[in-house]
Amino acid sequence: MSITPLSVSCTDHGNNKRSNIAQLDRNTKNDSFSFKAFRLRFLFLITLIIPLGQTLTAQTTGDFRTNGDVTFTSATNWERYNGSAWVAAVAAPVRTDGVITIRTGNTAVLTSTISLDQIIVASGGIFNIETGR
């Protein structure tokens, strides 16, 4: 930001004073506009970034999540996303299913030897693997 110094000259009876004040006013308006443009660009970027993080974690058909404490051998307390809503699962998730999320406050226990992938353990969720698995 550059500001033209204000100077007053007695020899031109104030004409120079008006000129420097006008210059100062023009500089202030330009810097103010520049700041407003920066602020608008910043707000625009923020409004794009925040929703982007939310859409990256969106559920898709075939995803599973816990609805209480679970094992990977029983459908009890598992929910499956059917494309429009979370519904009670008819079987426990397996490797070929979508993302498996262990939610906050829930414990998932692996009691048998199976292959799994795409497991997300939310903060406060617990994933226990029994010895020998």
C-alpha positions as CSV (number, residue, x, y, z in Angstrom):
1,M,0.0,0.0,0.0
2,S,1.5,3.3,-1.0
3,I,0.3,6.6,0.4
4,T,1.4,9.9,-1.1
5,P,2.6,12.2,1.7
6,L,0.4,15.2,2.4
7,S,2.4,18.5,2.0
8,V,1.2,22.1,2.1
9,S,2.9,24.9,0.3
10,C,2.3,28.5,1.3
11,T,3.4,29.9,-2.1
12,D,0.5,28.5,-4.1
13,H,-2.2,29.5,-1.6
14,G,-3.5,26.0,-1.0
15,N,-3.8,24.7,-4.5
16,N,-1.0,22.1,-3.9
17,K,-2.8,21.1,-0.7
18,R,-5.9,20.2,-2.6
19,S,-3.9,18.3,-5.2
20,N,-2.1,16.1,-2.6
21,I,-5.4,15.5,-0.7
22,A,-7.0,14.3,-3.9
23,Q,-4.0,12.1,-4.6
24,L,-4.2,10.6,-1.1
25,D,-7.9,10.0,-1.6
26,R,-7.3,8.2,-4.9
27,N,-4.6,6.0,-3.3
28,T,-6.8,5.1,-0.4
29,K,-9.7,4.1,-2.7
30,N,-7.4,1.9,-4.8
31,D,-6.0,0.1,-1.7
32,S,-9.4,-0.3,-0.2
33,F,-10.6,-1.8,-3.5
34,S,-7.6,-4.1,-3.6
35,F,-8.4,-5.3,-0.1
36,K,-12.0,-5.8,-0.9
37,A,-11.1,-7.8,-4.0
38,F,-8.7,-9.9,-1.9
39,R,-11.3,-10.5,0.8
40,L,-13.9,-11.6,-1.8
41,R,-11.4,-14.0,-3.4
42,F,-10.5,-15.4,0.0
43,L,-14.2,-15.9,0.9
44,F,-14.8,-17.5,-2.5
45,L,-12.0,-20.0,-2.1
46,I,-13.1,-20.9,1.5
47,T,-16.6,-21.6,0.3
48,L,-15.2,-24.0,-2.3
49,I,-12.7,-25.7,0.0
50,I,-15.0,-26.4,3.0
51,P,-17.7,-28.3,1.0
52,L,-15.1,-30.2,-0.9
53,G,-13.9,-31.8,2.3
54,Q,-17.4,-32.9,3.1
55,T,-18.1,-34.4,-0.3
56,L,-14.9,-36.5,-0.2
57,T,-16.4,-38.5,2.6
58,A,-19.9,-39.0,1.2
59,Q,-21.4,-42.5,1.3
60,T,-22.0,-44.6,-1.8
61,T,-24.1,-47.6,-2.4
62,G,-22.7,-50.6,-0.6
63,D,-20.9,-48.8,2.2
64,F,-21.2,-50.1,5.7
65,R,-21.2,-48.4,9.1
66,T,-21.6,-49.5,12.7
67,N,-24.7,-48.8,14.7
68,G,-23.4,-50.2,18.0
69,D,-20.7,-52.7,18.9
70,V,-20.2,-55.3,16.1
71,T,-18.2,-58.3,14.9
72,F,-17.3,-59.1,11.3
73,T,-19.2,-62.5,11.4
74,S,-22.7,-61.2,12.3
75,A,-25.0,-58.6,10.7
76,T,-26.1,-57.3,14.2
77,N,-25.6,-53.5,14.5
78,W,-24.3,-53.1,10.9
79,E,-26.0,-50.7,8.5
80,R,-25.6,-50.6,4.8
81,Y,-26.2,-47.6,2.5
82,N,-28.6,-48.5,-0.3
83,G,-28.2,-45.4,-2.4
84,S,-30.7,-43.2,-0.5
85,A,-30.7,-44.3,3.2
86,W,-28.9,-46.3,5.8
87,V,-30.7,-49.6,6.4
88,A,-30.1,-52.6,8.6
89,A,-27.6,-54.9,6.9
90,V,-28.5,-58.5,6.1
91,A,-24.8,-59.7,6.4
92,A,-21.6,-58.4,7.9
93,P,-19.3,-56.5,5.5
94,V,-16.6,-58.2,3.4
95,R,-13.7,-57.1,1.3
96,T,-15.7,-56.6,-1.9
97,D,-18.1,-54.2,-0.2
98,G,-17.6,-50.4,-0.1
99,V,-16.1,-48.3,2.7
100,I,-16.5,-49.8,6.2
101,T,-16.8,-47.1,8.9
102,I,-16.5,-47.8,12.6
103,R,-18.3,-44.9,14.2
104,T,-17.5,-42.9,17.3
105,G,-18.4,-44.8,20.5
106,N,-18.6,-48.2,18.7
107,T,-16.3,-51.2,18.9
108,A,-15.7,-53.6,16.1
109,V,-14.1,-56.9,16.8
110,L,-12.4,-59.1,14.2
111,T,-12.9,-62.7,15.5
112,S,-12.1,-64.7,12.4
113,T,-9.5,-64.6,9.6
114,I,-11.0,-62.6,6.7
115,S,-9.7,-60.0,4.3
116,L,-11.0,-56.5,4.6
117,D,-10.2,-53.1,3.0
118,Q,-11.4,-49.5,3.1
119,I,-11.8,-49.4,6.8
120,I,-12.3,-46.1,8.5
121,V,-12.1,-45.8,12.3
122,A,-13.7,-42.6,13.4
123,S,-12.2,-40.7,16.3
124,G,-13.5,-42.5,19.4
125,G,-14.2,-45.7,17.5
126,I,-12.4,-48.9,18.4
127,F,-11.2,-51.7,16.1
128,N,-10.0,-54.8,18.0
129,I,-8.3,-57.7,16.2
130,E,-8.3,-60.9,18.4
131,T,-5.0,-62.6,18.9
132,G,-4.1,-65.0,16.0
133,R,-6.1,-63.1,13.4
